[in-house]
Amino acid sequence: MQGVLTGFAVIAVVIGVGYVLGLRGHLGPQGREVLTKLAFHVASPALLFTTLATADLSVVFSARLLVTALSTVAVAGAFVAVGVVRGWGVGRTTIGALCSGYVNSGNLGIPIAVYVLGDASLVAPVLLFQLVLVTPVAVTILDLSGGGAKGPLWRRLLTPLRNPIALGSLAGVAVAASGLDVPDPVMDPVTLIGNMSVPAVLLAFGIGLCGSTMPLRGVERRPVLLAVALKAVGQPAVAWALASGVFGLRGPQLLDVVVTSALPAAQNLYTYASTYGVGERLARDAILVSTVVSVPVLVGVAAVLG
C-alpha cells in the first residue's frame, strides 16, 4: 500500500509544479506546447530506446504478457465498438481506446512494482508490449487519420518509420535483439535526454490543467466515463479472469498481472493527443480521473490478493 501512495505522490507533486508554472505564466503562452514537442520528438524516443535496448526480450513470451495483451485488446476493443456506433471519429476513438487500456507502466508502474510487488522488472512485459506494439500501431493510426495522411500507399505504409516514438521503440528492440553493447559515450547522452521525458510530460499535463474546466463535463463526458470505467474496473477484472481462470496463475503472479492492469492511463497519452490535435480534453480528463479512481482500486487489489 505504501508503494501505491508513494507512486501517486510523486506524480501529483510534479503535476502540481506544472500547474503553478502555468498559473504564473513562467514558461510563457507556448510553454505546454514546447514541453509536449520536446517529449514527443526528443525525450520520449530517447527514453524508449534506452529502456528497450537493455531489456530482456524473453519476457515477450511470458504468460503475463499474454494476459496483458488480451486484457488490453478487450477493453480497447470495447471502446472502439462504442466509438464506431456513436460516430466519435477515428482519431478521437483511438485516443479513447488508448486511455481505456494503455497503463502507466513507467513513471507510476515502476515505483509501484518496487514497493508493492518487490521487483521493478515485473512491469517489463506490459512496458514492452505497449512500447513495441501498441504505441507504433496507435501513432500510425493517428498519422494516417490526420491531415498528413495523403500520398501514395507505399508512403503511408512506411508511416511508423517516420514517427519518432516508433523509431525509438524499434531501434531499442533491434539493439536488444542483436545483443550489441552500446558504448557509454553514445548511451549516456541518450539516457540523459531520455530522463527529461517523464518530467516534461507531467509538467505539460499540469500546465494543461491551468484554466481548464472541471472534468466530466461537456461533450467529452461520456467518452471519458467509458474510458475510465474500462481502465479502472474493466481491465483489471478481465486480467484477473484470464490470469486465474485461463492461465492458472496464483499468488504473486496473479497479484502482478492484476496490479499492472489496474494502473491508470499513462500521462504520455496526453502528449500523443496534443501532438496530433485530437481528443486532448478526452485524454486529459481520462488520465486525471482514472489516476484518482485507481488509488482505491490498487489499494483494494493489493489488500485482497497480496
C-alpha positions, 0 to 999 in steps of 0.5 A, a space after each residue: 500500500 505504501 508503494 501505491 501512495 508513494 507512486 501517486 505522490 510523486 506524480 501529483 507533486 510534479 503535476 502540481 509544479 506544472 500547474 503553478 508554472 502555468 498559473 504564473 505564466 513562467 514558461 510563457 503562452 507556448 510553454 505546454 506546447 514546447 514541453 509536449 514537442 520536446 517529449 514527443 520528438 526528443 525525450 520520449 524516443 530517447 527514453 524508449 530506446 534506452 529502456 528497450 535496448 537493455 531489456 530482456 526480450 524473453 519476457 515477450 513470451 511470458 504468460 503475463 504478457 499474454 494476459 496483458 495483451 488480451 486484457 488490453 485488446 478487450 477493453 480497447 476493443 470495447 471502446 472502439 465498438 462504442 466509438 464506431 456506433 456513436 460516430 466519435 471519429 477515428 482519431 478521437 476513438 483511438 485516443 479513447 481506446 488508448 486511455 481505456 487500456 494503455 497503463 502507466 507502466 513507467 513513471 507510476 508502474 515502476 515505483 509501484 512494482 518496487 514497493 508493492 510487488 518487490 521487483 521493478 522488472 515485473 512491469 517489463 512485459 506490459 512496458 514492452 508490449 505497449 512500447 513495441 506494439 501498441 504505441 507504433 500501431 496507435 501513432 500510425 493510426 493517428 498519422 494516417 487519420 490526420 491531415 498528413 495522411 495523403 500520398 501514395 500507399 507505399 508512403 503511408 505504409 512506411 508511416 511508423 518509420 517516420 514517427 519518432 516514438 516508433 523509431 525509438 521503440 524499434 531501434 531499442 528492440 533491434 539493439 536488444 535483439 542483436 545483443 550489441 553493447 552500446 558504448 557509454 559515450 553514445 548511451 549516456 547522452 541518450 539516457 540523459 535526454 531520455 530522463 527529461 521525458 517523464 518530467 516534461 510530460 507531467 509538467 505539460 499535463 499540469 500546465 494543461 490543467 491551468 484554466 481548464 474546466 472541471 472534468 466530466 463535463 461537456 461533450 467529452 463526458 461520456 467518452 471519458 466515463 467509458 474510458 475510465 470505467 474500462 481502465 479502472 474496473 474493466 481491465 483489471 477484472 478481465 486480467 484477473 479472469 484470464 490470469 486465474 481462470 485461463 492461465 492458472 496463475 496464483 499468488 504473486 503472479 496473479 497479484 502482478 498481472 492484476 496490479 499492472 492492469 489496474 494502473 491508470 492511463 499513462 500521462 504520455 497519452 496526453 502528449 500523443 493527443 496534443 501532438 496530433 490535435 485530437 481528443 486532448 480534453 478526452 485524454 486529459 480528463 481520462 488520465 486525471 480521473 482514472 489516476 484518482 479512481 485507481 488509488 482505491 482500486 490498487 489499494 483494494 487489489 493489493 489488500 485482497 490478493 497480496 
